[in-house]
Amino acid sequence: MTQEAIKSLLPKFIDSLTDKKRSPATILAYRSDLTQLVDFLIGREKVLPEQVRPDDLDSFRDTLLSDKYTPKSVSRKLNAVKTFFRYLISENIITTDVSASVAHPKIEGTLPKFLSPMEYRGLRDVVRSDVRIAAIIELILQTGLRISEVASLKTENISADSMKIEAYATQPERNVPLNKPSKDVLASYTAIRPKVDSPYVFISKNGKPLAVRNIRASIARYIQRAELPSYSVNDLRTTFIVENLKAGVDIVLLSQVSGHKRLSTTERYLELAEITDPGKKQTLIEL
């Protein structure tokens, strides 16, 4: 077995995720979460993989909870930890998975949230002067794109009436229809978009593609300005799904457009929309 330090094994694990074509957002999150673990273990003088014991990982979990991380965030970090230790076993670096017995914190089941028409209109008002972020917010509201999909959107994949979302990670390629509001905001942004040679739709002033974390932070600031502190960026996508269900849009169509791998995922939103019998409308609505 190797005597290589955990800190030096982490970049190799990250490279393995890249080789497996995991999404950039996943890789970024794993790197951040596991760097946090490595720093914690070094603080306990555990620098080699074989020095780590289940109680070290239990303490890591409990420390995160005491530092006010939500159970959901801690659970996500533990997923990264468990994946990392399974990698160490697959590479014959360790022989026992010390993460296997580490339990996830209990997560209370809560329904996702969605904005009312008055609330998302208020958000539009405060972001109006920022054409780029206004376009991103409107695009999510009108099409239900994930933030990572917005960041990866390419100009060559936008046509007159739809846009192609390229396959990534475990998500297959799909086409998303564009309604008039989404076409209008894309046209408004294109008019002021920096004239640089970049394949991506949403870019910075120097032509670099916008990072997911920057998009998330920018939208979060406008949500605060709109005095909607109980909402997060992800609630915009939920709003798209709920409003279309309420309007009687066919749930199979909505599931395909949203990129849900299972229809059951979309069906979970029926309770939120207070719908018992989904409609059959074959056209998405304009929010």
Steps between C-alpha positions, in 0.01 A plus 500: 500500500607857432634740761384795293328778694127559462570857391701382199244230414217751473613650163523148356145429611382826340675397176312169511170691518601698193585177318153370588352819349331610821347845470725803574266603783532157663878504470519850648279398794697179565831689497369757747337244732801269505748783552294578810533136610876494440550816708289347778700175498833684499378684808456158665847395378351251253697548180505147356189312382566202726504728805137604453237328712117514489493720810711759315235522233223504760675795662533673164123466450420620850736796471328613180161480671627699799638759255140552384520318166155368414443123518450502123839668442671262742341202327631624166850535645479145639409373153827650377689342790351156438572522126860596577556203733344261248751638250786429742386139527468465122860623467620251767611788721296372795329166564211608727240765429498699825226726363246219457371515858477879513132597510349796320324760714123480503343732245147613567288460189387840377331599179692732267384863478379704207444869441154647454435712188526815715836385638664412171370823347660685788827317432479605136461862606817510713716321241376691197809722468735198496424366154717190530369377836147604404530278192625207710218534754240528226643203313474281810145617570390437141690177426591341836871471423739406779768759579771264372311473171477878473876528554569233234255634241664560161394745232512231231236302688237774493263500203192706419260304719706274724836437659699182527634402840803282439541171682705519820571269793198266509269744320416419136474767234162674480327783316321775690242719323538877512192714556477870418629633836807275486569601140464866591746489792754306296474764227539781755808338651653415161481869410728597792707181521877567467613452140753227569561158353342271759268204439306570819190718520559655841848643541690758702638827358827327409321216321532232768195276555313585819569252778204334671601646836506853356157459341362362826651784706373769262144367498508458879589870539199604292274265695611683814441841337150389407447425870443130437749359753323167547566401138804359324612486139368145461149621580487671158511161328236369742282800410521407132387142570220593740354777284491273195332222697242748627434610142425144390820425308546129430717350773693277258591801286596698810714213628688480170554877478618515863753222443355268763624145442187357662140612468463435874733793564261737324202342671636613837415857400129421463446540874682832494282619213192360674417297189349152506433451127773634270390674181583412140606838361793454261634855519689659787352817647650847520564608858 
